[in-house]
Amino acid sequence: RNVEPGDRVALMLPTSLDFFSAFFGILYAGAVPVPIYPPMRLSQIEDHLRRQAGILSNAGARMLVTMQEGMGPAALLRGQVETLDSVESVASLSTDSAATPLPPVTDDRSTALIQYTSGSTGDPKGVVLSHANLLANIRTMGAVMEASSADIFISWLPLYHDMGLIGAWLGCLHFGAPLYAMSPLSFLVRPESWLWAMHSFRATLSASPNFGFEFCLAKIDDADLEGLDLSSLRMVANGAEPVSVQTLRRFIERFEHHGFKPGAMAPVYGLAENTVGLAFPPPGRPPIIDRVDRTALTGRGA
């Protein structure tokens, strides 16, 4: 398809084997993956694609790789995104393997991917991450988490988001730890499936935004938890959005009865501009909660 080193290739795929092979295919070609989130429902794809046109233009994407069902509607984007040459699926790009030399990579100058900020405080902004950025952040997080190939990570996190893409998948690749990835939709339909996956595979690590823990508290009946054992978990990161004290306390209180250790709950902070992770607690320490008097703080600086 005449994709050259440095070209940006947008990737709009749900959690699937296709995502993994497409992401690596883009890197093998020397191009730069730009993950963007897929529509929740195929019926929304045209409206969704119109909203993504700004990101595709901003990234200067040469190609969009999407689901087979999205190729028709996505072709309409070529009129809105000047740089876009083609819309493909993993099937349309698949050929017999050929001996292709890997692109030369220089740590701090070669771009590994472009990830877009959430857009919660304005239009999403593209963050250019080098291979050195990825390695530095993954190694540092791993050192704090004491990660190793003995760990097992269960994730329902979307792969287009830094927490799932870098924290879970690329982190596991770097440390040689097995990753069991499930669809975010599976979690939303049956949140207990996340907990039972951690039970079945004896997970040591996982992660979720605060709403995921709250969702488990609100939507899972006690009858669906009979026999559940979460004692293998040593760290479950709670980040990507504001962390609720009430959620921390209620989740620990309810799931302690199923072997969940208070020290496994890890409030964390990260941001796309820092690759992903920035602030982590030491492993095994229960959450520390500070109480701040708003009036004293704003009035007297106390």
C-alpha positions in Angstrom: 0.0 0.0 0.0 3.1 2.2 -0.3 3.2 2.9 3.4 6.6 4.4 4.3 8.5 4.6 7.6 7.0 7.4 9.7 3.6 7.4 8.0 0.7 7.4 10.5 -1.8 4.5 10.4 -5.0 4.9 12.4 -6.3 1.8 14.1 -10.0 1.6 14.9 -10.6 -2.0 16.1 -12.4 -3.5 19.1 -10.4 -5.8 21.5 -9.7 -8.8 19.3 -6.8 -10.8 17.9 -7.0 -8.5 14.8 -6.0 -5.5 17.0 -2.8 -7.2 18.2 -1.7 -8.3 14.7 -2.6 -5.0 13.1 -0.7 -3.0 15.8 2.5 -5.0 15.3 2.0 -5.0 11.5 2.1 -1.2 11.5 5.3 -1.2 13.7 6.9 -3.8 11.4 6.3 -1.6 8.4 8.1 1.3 10.3 4.8 3.2 10.4 3.3 4.9 13.5 0.1 3.4 15.0 -2.6 5.9 16.1 -5.2 3.9 18.1 -8.7 5.5 18.1 -11.8 4.0 19.8 -14.3 2.0 17.9 -18.1 2.7 18.0 -20.0 0.9 20.8 -22.5 -0.3 18.2 -22.1 -0.8 14.5 -25.3 1.1 13.9 -23.5 4.2 15.2 -20.5 3.9 12.9 -21.2 6.8 10.5 -21.8 9.3 13.2 -18.8 8.0 15.2 -16.5 8.3 12.2 -17.5 11.9 11.6 -16.4 12.6 15.2 -13.0 10.9 14.5 -12.3 13.0 11.4 -10.6 15.7 13.5 -8.2 13.2 15.1 -7.4 11.6 11.7 -6.6 15.0 10.2 -4.6 16.1 13.2 -2.5 12.9 13.0 -2.1 13.1 9.2 -3.2 9.5 8.9 -2.4 7.8 5.6 -4.5 4.8 6.3 -7.3 3.7 8.6 -7.5 0.0 9.6 -11.0 -0.9 10.8 -13.5 -3.7 11.1 -14.8 -5.2 7.8 -18.2 -3.8 8.5 -16.8 -0.3 8.9 -14.9 -0.1 5.6 -17.8 1.3 3.6 -18.8 4.1 5.9 -15.1 4.8 6.7 -14.4 5.4 3.0 -16.5 8.6 3.3 -13.8 10.0 5.5 -11.5 10.3 2.6 -13.4 13.5 1.5 -12.9 15.0 5.0 -9.3 13.9 5.7 -6.9 15.1 3.0 -4.0 12.8 4.0 -6.2 9.6 4.0 -5.3 7.3 1.1 -7.1 4.1 2.0 -9.3 2.3 4.4 -8.5 -1.3 5.1 -9.4 -4.2 7.3 -7.0 -6.8 8.7 -8.4 -9.3 6.2 -7.8 -7.0 3.2 -4.1 -6.4 4.4 -3.4 -10.1 5.1 -1.0 -11.8 2.8 1.5 -14.7 3.0 4.3 -13.8 5.3 7.4 -12.4 3.5 10.9 -11.8 4.7 10.9 -8.1 5.4 13.7 -6.4 7.3 12.6 -4.7 10.5 12.8 -0.9 10.4 15.7 0.8 12.2 14.7 2.1 15.6 16.7 4.7 17.5 15.5 4.8 21.1 14.6 8.4 21.7 14.0 9.6 18.1 11.9 6.9 16.6 8.2 7.4 17.2 6.4 4.3 18.6 2.9 5.6 18.6 0.6 8.6 18.8 -2.0 8.4 21.6 -4.7 11.0 22.0 -5.7 12.5 25.3 -9.2 11.8 26.6 -10.5 15.2 25.6 -12.2 15.6 29.0 -10.8 19.2 29.2 -10.9 20.2 25.5 -10.4 18.6 22.1 -8.2 15.5 22.2 -4.5 16.2 21.7 -2.0 13.9 20.1 0.9 12.8 22.3 3.9 11.6 20.4 5.6 8.7 22.2 9.0 7.4 21.3 10.2 3.8 21.9 12.3 5.3 24.7 9.3 6.9 26.3 7.4 3.5 26.3 10.4 1.6 27.7 11.2 4.1 30.4 7.6 4.2 31.7 7.0 0.5 31.5 10.3 -0.3 33.3 9.6 2.3 36.0 6.1 1.1 36.6 7.3 -2.5 36.7 10.0 -1.7 39.2 7.5 0.0 41.5 5.0 -2.9 41.1 7.8 -5.5 41.4 6.5 -7.0 38.2 8.0 -10.2 36.7 7.2 -13.1 34.4 5.6 -14.8 37.4 2.7 -12.3 37.3 -0.6 -12.9 35.5 -2.6 -9.9 34.3 -6.4 -10.0 33.7 -7.7 -7.0 31.7 -11.0 -5.9 30.3 -9.5 -2.4 29.6 -9.9 -1.1 26.0 -6.8 -1.5 23.9 -7.1 2.0 22.3 -6.6 3.5 25.8 -3.1 3.9 27.4 -4.1 2.0 30.6 -5.0 -1.1 28.5 -2.6 -0.7 25.6 0.6 0.2 27.4 -0.1 -0.6 31.1 -1.6 -4.0 30.5 -0.5 -5.3 27.1 2.9 -3.8 26.3 3.8 -4.0 30.0 3.1 -7.7 30.0 5.1 -8.2 26.8 8.1 -6.4 28.3 8.1 -8.5 31.5 7.1 -11.8 29.8 3.9 -12.1 31.9 0.8 -13.7 30.5 -2.1 -11.4 29.7 -5.7 -12.6 29.6 -7.6 -9.9 27.6 -11.4 -9.8 27.6 -13.7 -7.4 25.8 -14.9 -4.3 27.6 -18.4 -5.2 26.5 -18.2 -8.6 28.2 -17.4 -6.7 31.4 -20.3 -4.2 31.0 -22.8 -7.1 30.3 -21.5 -9.3 33.1 -19.1 -7.5 35.5 -18.6 -10.7 37.5 -16.9 -12.2 34.5 -13.8 -10.0 35.3 -13.7 -11.3 38.9 -14.2 -14.9 37.9 -11.4 -14.6 35.3 -9.1 -13.4 38.0 -10.2 -16.4 40.1 -9.8 -18.9 37.3 -6.4 -17.8 36.1 -5.0 -16.9 39.6 -4.3 -13.3 38.5 -1.8 -11.3 40.4 -2.4 -8.0 38.6 -5.3 -6.1 37.1 -6.6 -2.5 36.7 -9.8 -0.5 36.2 -11.1 3.0 36.3 -13.0 3.7 39.5 -16.4 3.2 37.8 -15.4 -0.5 37.2 -15.1 -1.2 40.9 -18.4 0.7 41.5 -20.1 -1.2 38.8 -19.1 -4.5 40.5 -20.6 -3.2 43.7 -23.8 -2.2 42.2 -24.5 -4.9 39.6 -23.3 -8.2 41.0 -25.5 -10.2 43.3 -24.0 -12.2 46.2 -25.3 -15.4 44.6 -23.0 -14.8 41.6 -19.9 -14.6 43.9 -20.3 -18.0 45.7 -16.9 -19.7 45.8 -15.0 -16.7 44.4 -11.4 -16.5 45.5 -9.4 -13.3 44.8 -6.6 -14.1 47.2 -4.0 -14.4 44.4 -4.3 -10.6 43.6 -1.4 -8.5 44.9 -2.2 -5.2 43.0 -5.3 -3.9 41.3 -4.7 -0.4 40.0 -7.6 2.1 40.3 -7.0 5.1 38.0 -7.8 6.9 34.7 -10.5 8.9 36.5 -11.1 10.4 39.9 -10.8 7.8 42.7 -13.7 7.7 45.2 -12.9 7.0 48.9 -16.4 5.4 49.3 -15.7 3.0 46.4 -12.3 2.0 47.8 -13.8 1.3 51.2 -16.9 -0.5 50.0 -15.0 -2.7 47.5 -12.4 -3.7 50.1 -15.1 -4.4 52.7 -17.3 -6.5 50.4 -14.5 -8.5 48.6 -12.4 -9.2 51.7 -14.9 -12.0 52.3 -13.6 -13.4 49.0 -9.9 -13.2 49.8 -9.3 -9.7 48.4 -6.5 -8.1 50.4 -6.9 -4.4 51.4 -3.3 -3.9 50.3 -4.1 -5.0 46.8 -6.2 -1.9 46.1 -3.9 0.6 44.5 -5.1 4.1 43.7 -2.9 5.4 40.9 -2.5 8.5 38.8 -1.4 8.8 35.2 -1.8 10.9 32.1 -1.3 10.3 28.3 1.4 13.0 28.3 3.5 10.9 30.6 3.0 7.7 28.5 0.7 6.3 31.1 1.7 5.9 34.8 3.0 8.6 37.1 2.1 7.9 40.7 1.8 4.5 42.3 1.7 3.3 45.9 4.1 0.7 47.2 2.8 -2.9 46.7 0.8 -4.3 49.6 0.0 -0.9 51.3 -3.8 -0.3 51.8 -5.0 3.1 50.5 -4.0 6.2 52.5 -6.9 8.7 52.7 -6.3 12.3 53.7 -9.2 14.4 55.0 -8.9 18.1 53.9 -11.1 20.9 55.4 -12.1 22.8 52.3 -12.9 26.1 54.2 -9.6 26.1 56.0 -7.7 25.3 52.9 -9.3 28.0 50.7 -9.5 30.6 53.5 -6.3 30.2 55.4 -4.2 27.9 53.2 -4.2 25.3 56.0 
